[in-house]
Amino acid sequence: MKVYNKIILTACLLVIGTVAFAGPGGPPATPIDGGLSLLLAAGGIYGLKKIRDNRK
């Protein structure tokens, strides 16, 4: 049981250290332009096509 406690303690200390030294957040707003919208739409259509093909 002591091994699990050491593993949990080590994991918690690693996470705390990472969060403590984290810098400020990213840019306030990331624009989504037309190209990204088209890629998302194409991915959705392709996914629907694959689902329909798998049902047949």
C-alpha distances in whole Angstrom, upper triangle without the diagonal:
4,5,5,7,9,10,11,13,15,16,17,19,20,22,23,25,26,28,29,31,32,36,38,38,41,44,45,47,47,50,50,53,55,53,50,51,53,50,48,51,51,47,47,51,49,46,48,50,47,46,50,50,47,48,52
4,5,5,6,9,10,11,12,14,15,17,18,20,21,23,25,26,27,29,31,34,37,37,40,43,44,46,46,49,50,53,55,53,50,51,53,50,48,51,52,48,48,52,50,47,50,52,49,48,52,52,49,51,54
4,5,5,6,9,10,11,12,14,15,17,19,20,21,23,25,26,28,29,33,35,36,38,41,43,44,44,47,47,50,53,51,47,49,51,48,46,49,49,45,46,49,48,45,47,49,46,46,49,49,46,48,51
4,5,5,6,8,10,11,12,14,15,17,18,20,21,23,24,26,27,31,33,33,36,39,40,42,41,45,45,48,50,48,45,46,48,45,43,46,46,43,43,46,45,42,44,46,44,43,46,47,44,45,49
4,5,5,6,9,10,11,12,14,15,16,18,20,21,22,25,26,30,32,32,35,38,39,41,41,45,45,48,50,49,45,47,49,46,44,47,48,44,44,48,47,44,46,48,46,45,49,49,46,48,51
4,5,5,6,9,10,11,12,14,15,16,18,20,21,23,24,28,31,31,34,38,39,41,41,44,44,48,50,48,45,47,49,46,44,47,48,44,45,48,47,44,47,49,46,46,49,50,47,49,52
4,5,5,6,9,10,11,12,14,15,17,19,20,22,23,27,29,29,31,35,37,38,38,41,41,45,47,45,42,43,45,42,40,44,44,40,41,44,43,40,43,45,42,42,46,46,43,45,48
4,5,5,6,9,10,11,12,14,16,17,18,20,21,25,27,27,30,33,34,36,36,39,40,43,45,44,40,42,44,41,39,42,43,39,40,43,42,39,42,44,42,41,45,45,43,44,48
4,5,5,6,9,10,11,12,14,15,16,19,20,24,26,27,30,33,34,36,37,40,41,44,47,45,42,43,46,43,41,44,45,42,42,46,45,42,45,47,45,44,48,48,46,48,51
4,5,5,6,9,10,11,12,14,15,17,19,22,25,26,28,32,33,35,35,39,39,43,45,43,40,42,44,41,40,43,44,40,41,45,43,41,44,46,44,43,47,47,45,47,50
4,6,5,6,9,10,11,12,14,16,17,21,23,23,25,29,30,32,32,36,36,39,42,40,37,38,41,38,36,39,40,37,37,41,40,37,40,42,40,40,43,44,42,44,47
4,5,5,6,9,10,11,12,14,16,19,21,22,25,28,29,31,32,35,36,39,42,41,37,39,41,38,37,40,41,38,38,42,41,38,41,44,42,41,45,46,43,45,48
4,5,5,6,9,10,10,12,14,18,21,22,24,28,29,32,32,36,37,40,43,42,38,40,43,40,38,42,43,40,40,44,43,41,44,46,44,44,47,48,46,48,51
4,6,5,6,9,10,11,12,16,19,20,22,26,27,30,30,33,34,37,40,38,35,37,40,37,35,39,40,37,38,41,40,38,41,43,41,41,45,45,43,46,49
4,5,5,6,9,10,11,14,17,17,20,23,25,27,27,30,31,35,37,36,33,35,37,34,33,36,37,34,35,39,38,36,39,41,39,39,43,43,42,43,47
4,5,5,6,9,10,14,16,17,20,23,25,27,28,31,33,36,39,38,35,36,39,37,35,39,40,37,38,41,41,39,41,44,42,42,46,47,45,47,50
4,6,5,6,9,12,15,17,19,23,25,27,28,31,33,36,39,38,35,37,40,37,36,39,40,38,39,42,42,40,43,45,43,43,47,48,46,48,51
4,6,6,6,10,13,14,16,20,22,24,24,28,29,32,35,34,31,33,36,33,32,36,37,34,35,39,38,36,39,42,40,40,44,45,43,45,48
4,6,5,9,11,12,15,18,19,22,23,27,28,31,34,34,30,32,35,33,31,35,36,34,35,38,38,36,39,42,40,40,44,45,43,45,48
4,6,9,11,13,16,20,21,24,25,29,30,34,37,36,33,35,38,36,35,38,40,37,38,42,42,40,43,45,44,44,47,48,47,49,52
4,6,10,12,15,18,20,23,24,27,29,32,36,35,32,34,37,35,34,38,39,36,38,41,41,39,42,45,43,44,47,48,47,49,52
4,7,9,11,15,16,19,20,24,26,29,32,31,28,31,33,31,30,34,35,33,34,38,38,36,39,42,40,41,44,45,44,46,49
4,6,9,12,14,17,18,22,24,27,30,30,27,29,32,31,30,33,35,33,34,38,38,37,40,42,41,42,45,46,45,47,50
4,7,9,11,14,15,19,22,25,28,28,26,28,31,29,28,32,34,32,33,37,37,36,39,41,41,41,44,45,45,47,50
4,7,8,11,12,16,18,21,25,25,22,24,27,26,25,28,30,29,29,33,33,32,35,38,37,37,41,42,42,43,46
4,6,8,9,13,15,18,22,21,19,21,24,23,22,26,27,26,27,31,31,30,33,35,35,36,39,40,40,42,45
4,6,7,10,13,16,20,20,18,20,23,22,22,25,27,26,27,30,31,31,33,35,36,36,39,41,41,43,45
4,7,10,13,16,20,21,18,20,23,23,22,25,27,26,27,30,31,31,33,36,36,36,39,41,41,43,45
4,6,9,12,16,17,15,16,20,20,19,21,24,23,24,27,28,28,30,33,33,34,36,38,38,40,43
4,6,9,13,14,12,13,16,16,16,19,21,20,21,24,25,25,28,30,30,31,34,35,36,38,40
4,6,10,11,10,11,14,15,14,17,19,19,20,23,24,25,26,29,30,30,33,34,35,37,39
4,7,8,6,7,10,11,11,13,15,16,17,19,20,21,23,25,26,27,29,31,32,33,36
4,6,6,7,9,10,11,13,15,16,17,19,20,22,23,25,26,28,29,31,32,34,36
4,6,5,6,9,10,11,12,14,15,16,18,20,21,23,24,26,27,29,30,32,34
4,5,5,6,9,10,11,12,14,15,16,18,20,21,23,25,26,27,29,31,32
4,5,5,6,9,10,11,12,14,15,16,19,20,21,23,25,26,27,29,31
4,5,5,6,9,10,11,12,14,15,17,18,20,21,23,24,26,28,29
4,5,5,6,9,10,11,12,14,15,16,18,20,21,22,24,26,27
4,5,5,6,9,10,10,12,14,15,16,18,20,21,22,25,26
4,5,5,6,9,10,11,12,14,15,17,19,20,21,23,25
4,5,5,6,9,10,11,12,14,15,17,18,20,22,23
4,5,5,6,9,10,11,12,14,15,16,18,20,22
4,5,5,6,9,10,11,12,14,15,16,19,20
4,5,5,6,9,10,11,12,14,15,17,19
4,5,5,6,9,10,11,12,14,16,17
4,5,5,6,9,10,11,12,14,16
4,5,5,6,9,10,11,13,15
4,5,5,6,9,10,11,13
4,5,5,6,9,10,11
4,5,5,6,9,10
4,5,5,6,9
4,5,5,7
4,5,5
4,6
4
